[in-house]
Amino acid sequence: MTVPTKAGVTEVNIEVKQSATGMQGFHSKADFWGQSTLWMLIVMSFVPPIYFSFILGYHPGWGAIIGGLIGYAAFIGIMWFLEPITYYPVLGKSGTYIAFLTGNIANMCLPCSAAAQESIGAEPGTKKAEIAGTLGIAVASLTNIVIIIAVVLGGSYILTIIPQSVQNALQFILPAIYGGVLGQFALKKPLYGLVAFVIGMAVLFAPIFSLIKIVLCVAITIAVVLFIEKSKGSVSE
């Protein structure tokens, strides 16, 4: 058994402090640029309706605007609060900023973040995983922008040459992505994969409000996994 020397302990402490300082600087820059770009996007989102309403004179009236906002918020508003909490453990702070800026979180950002973490063997929730996930989301977002530009310019023509059977199969893309992500993590922890699958099926067919099914499934799965981990710890003690 090797006992570390005082100098060795000091060197390790210095490396830990440098790592912590580096991540703090990374997070502070992520906060600055993430919040700045999101606020810019929010302001720019108001430009078209303001232009159409007050420049071109197509204002629909405040009653219609407020009524539409209330109706939409009542239907989807809960996801404004639950989605950041649900996705944050996999995306990390910087990845969350990019994902909510570019969109396509569930069908692009989340799988790409998980794939990047998997490719280098990073454990979710660690600093290594956050950096890898952020790079994965960034590359995916840039690729998505290029593809969107190509589709916008030639989308109508592309749809005319795609067979109808292929177009019908596109509706299965999102379930396939979720299945792939589940399988990716289930290979590491088969028991937890089985737990997630059973809970997902139970929540899917349960007579509850559809908008909270994903969040409820994630919350229950996390609670059950934590319970299993605590049970293992108490048994080993």
N, C-alpha and C positions, 0 to 999 in steps of 0.2 A: 504493500500500500504506500503510495507516494503522498507525502504531506507537502502542500504548496508552501513555498517560502513567502516571506513578507513582501518581497519585491514582486513575486508572481501574483499575489493577491492584489497588490497595488495596481499592477498592469491590467488585471481583469476589471477592477473598479473603474479605471480610466476608460477602458473600452466600453463598459456599460454606460457610463456618463456621456461619452461621446455619441453613442448610439441614441440615447434618450434625447440629447440636445439636437441631433440631426433630425429625428422624427418630429420634435417640437417645431423646428424651423420649417420642415416640410408641411406640417399641419397648418402653421400660421400662414404660409403662402397659399395653401389650398383654400383656407378660409377667405383670404383676401380676393383671390382671383375667382373662386367659386361664387362668392356673394356678389362680386362686382358684375360678373357675366350674367348671373341670374337676374339681378336688378335691371341690367341693360335689356335683357330679353323681355322682362315684364313691361318696361316702358315702351319698347318697340311693339309689343303686342297690342298696345292701345292706339298706335298710330293709324292703322287701317280703319278701325271703327270711328275714330275721331274725324278722319278725313272724309269718310262717306257720310257721316252724320252732320258735320258742321261746315264742310267745304262744298260738298256736292248736294247737300240738303236732303239726304235720305234718312234722317233720324226717325226711328220707329216710335218714339215716345218712351218716357221713363217708365210708364206702367208696364209696357211689354218687356222692357229690359229687366226690371226688378222681378216681374213675374217669372220670366225665363230663368233668372239666376236662382230664385227660390226653388223652382221645380227641379233644376239641375242639381243644386246643392242637396236637396232632400234625397235625391236618388244616388248620388255618387260622392257627396261631401265627406262621408266618413273615411273614404279612401285617401283623402288629402292628408289625414293624420296617421292612418295606419300603414300606408305604403312605405314612408320613410323609415318607420320603426321596424317593419318586417324585413326590408331589403338591406338595412344598414349592416348587420353582422357579416354579410357576404361582400357587399360593395366597399365597405370602409368609408371614411370621411371623404377623401378626395374622389373616390369612385362614385359616391352618392351625388356629389356636385355635378360630375360629368353626365351621369345617367339621367338625372332629372333635367339637365339642360338639353340633352339630345333626344330623350324619350326612348321608346321601345325597350323599357327596362326588363320586362318579363321575358320577352322573346329574343332579346339580343344582348343587352348589357349583363344580365345575371348569368346566362350560360357562358358568355365569353370570360367573365371574371372567374367563374368556377373552373373553366378549362385552363386558364392561365395559371391559376393556383395549383391545379392538378399536375400540369406539365413540369413544374419545378419541385413538386412534392411539398408545398407549403401548407401548413395547417391553417384552416379558416380562423380568422380572428387575430392572427399574429401580424407583426409589422411586415414581414416578408410577404405574407399573403396579400396584405393591403396594397403594397407597391406593385406586385405582380398583377393583381386584379385591376388596378388603375390603368396599367399599361395595356392590358387586354381590352378594357372598355374603350380606351382612347383610340387604339388601332381599329377596333370594330366600328366606332363612331365615324372615323374618317372614311373607312371603306363603305359604310352605309350612306354617307353623304355623296360619294362618287356614284354609287349605284342609283341613288334617288335622282341625281341629275340626269343620268342616262335614261332612267325610266320615264322621267317627266318629258324629256325631249323625244323619246321614241316609244313611249308606253303603249300608245294606241296601236302602233304597228306590231309590237311584240305580242299583244293580246290576240291579234288576228292570226298569227302563225302558231300559237300554242294550241295543241289539241284540247278539246273540251274535257276529255278524261283527265288531263294534267291539271286543268283549271279546277276541276272538282276535287282533286287530291290536295290542293293548296290549303283547304280548310283543316287538314290534319297536321299542318306544320307546327302549330303551337303545342298541341298535345304531345307530338313527337319530341319537341325540345324539352318539355317538362319531364317526359319519360327518360330521355337521355341524361338529364341532370340527376334525376333520382337514381338511375343505374350507376352513374359515375361515383356517387357517394355511397351507394349501397354495397358496392364491391369492397369498400374499405370496412364498413360496419354493417354486415348483413342483417344483424338483429335490428338495428335502427332503421334500415331500409324496409324491413318487414313491418315494423311499428308504423312508419310513415305511410306505407301503402294501406294498411288496415284502417288507420285513422282517416286517411284521405277518402277511401271508399265509404266509410261510415258517414263522414261529413257530407260527401257528395250526394248521397241518397237520403240524407236527413231532411225533414220538412222545415227548413230554416231559411231565413232571408239570404238570397244568393250572393249579395254583395259582401257579406261577411264570411263566406265559406272559406276562402283562401286564408284570410287572416286567422280565423278560428282553427283551421287545420294546422297552420304553422304554430300557433300558440299551444295547442294541445300536444303536438308532437314534441315541442321543446320541453314542456312540463313533464311528459312521460320519460323522455330521454334523461332529463336531470334526475328524476326519481330513480331510474335504473342505475345511473352513475353513483348516486348517493348510497343506494342499497349495496352496490359492489364495494364501496369504500367502507361501509359499516361491517360488511361480512369479512373483508380482509383484515380489519382491525381486531 
